[in-house]
């Protein structure tokens, strides 16, 4: 890990340990914006790891951002930190100024393209509907990637420019529909060289993979701890081989998810990460379903209550595995690409850097 | 608590250059060998192939030059192994000697033992079997009973080893014997020996596997004599020796690539424009392969750095063998085809071979249950 990565990891862990309490997550689930947490993240320099220092960011790489996103998933931080990191990167790549405050990204669904058209006075306006936008109503700005002037463009749209229809995911995180009807754009520019029109979904899948890996780490820690504390038949349940082997299986899935996500971030620093992101979203999604099942089985009935914290991780995993493309969607894309290349190229492609 | 440490590892540039060299060699050496033969992979015993590898200096790649090695890095060896396995090369003859016996002698052997055995291993001429399991000692290895009793400058050995792969084709075995009985301390009193399998008093009998193949053997020792200078390390050091290098054995690419021939054949079969269900199935396989390769490489990086990632290696083997076993399952679920032996398509025959081979993947080199016990200990549960 780079020096910046270690620094970010220490800072973000300390900050989440102090601030992301059960009470905070519960209050966020009731719709309260965790302002203190967000301000602490901004003051700690954690919200814009990929934005150049000249534009107020940390000037880091995806492999540095990875530790922040994973920690956000591990601690179930109820803020659009992952989305802000992607949004800031998209703006930076398009050489646009990055505003302070929470950001989000759109469109997150593949079949909902937004359109950018010229407005009077040299500006741009955006039209179309984007559903299930994370914190779509709460974020100060939404960063849109859309077809514009002969290619993909990145546009910054302020809160209030779209009509908002509120909704939420299983973890009660805001997932709002934004209806843009010729909405004014604060700034727009040709997307960076590395950014295709589906960049929001691609990089959204990347960050969700790391968040899932983080949430799985939390499941493993909670479950292993509970198995040493909870006693039945006169001994800790972790003494029973059936429990041990289930937790070993959870550990395997957690390790695989973590590796898949970390690898995808690493590839994103070097080349088009499409295949690695697809692999990570698929692998983390599979681990999410199996891991949540094991964690609940180990915890028994207490883990099924709202009182217990386990569900903060498991409900997120159940939603995140479907967000920015489900496993089946990414697996199909990955499989079609591999089939089109043919069996004779599979190994060479897998080992290519 | 972050028990497991997996970090992305990049292979060194010299590894990537080497990879091209290995691929060029394999294209020529493997020709158009059918998929069902490639599926045998390191189960394929082919002395000619081993000698060809040896002639290139590709056996014992990391070993000191004075024994014929190349003193190249462990990560370059990793590249070689994964290329051999991906191509389904018949690397079985020298496999054990290169992976276990040679490194054991380098670490614990005498200079005379190294000089005697390593150069011919490197040439691809000397092959080793492993004599560990016994009829009453499988996962509970430390319970072995084969006795080696000191006598006249050596040991007299009595007992029986089983599942001794390729003992009928190897010149030597590294075998674990009990040199002392220490009451209530079964891990003590064990010693490893270099055993000449042609010695008097050693009988090798085939154990045929469920598919009718002969690779396993029962090796019976009846007053067999093993000279003292064939003992590896000190008397009683056997347990420490067998557990020292497990990370090498458990995390290699052979722990996730055993079904690669079937994956390739499946992709070939579904064609360039597969229907969605087939595309999804292939995609899930590619996702697993991508991830497992990174996990295995990550452990290789730790080994190269001199760390001892036994826990991570156990994780790689458990996740990897589970994946290998899932591949025939997935082909069954996806395709309306019957696995075959002598007839049918390449896909059917490869499936026929691997579906019968797959149960061994989570048995050999430490059962799934043993590995999960190790992982559970790492989680603080034992």
Interface residues (C-beta under 8 A of the other chain):
Chain A: X1 X63 X217 X220 X221 X224 X225 X227 X228 X238 X239 X241 X243 X244 X245 X247 X248 X249 X251 X252 X253 X254 X255 X256 X258 X259 X260 X262 X263 X266 X275 X276 X278 X279 X280 X282 X283 X286 X327 X328 X330 X331 X332 X333 X334 X335 X336 X338 X339 X340 X342 X343 X346 X347 X350 X351 X353
Chain B: X1 X2 X3 X4 X6 X7 X8 X10 X11 X16 X19 X82 X86 X87 X260 X263 X264 X265 X267 X268 X270 X271 X272 X273 X274 X276 X278 X279 X280 X281 X282 X283 X284 X285 X286 X287 X288 X289 X290 X291 X292 X293 X294 X295 X298 X312 X315 X318 X319 X322 X369 X371 X372 X373 X375 X376 X378 X379 X380 X381 X382
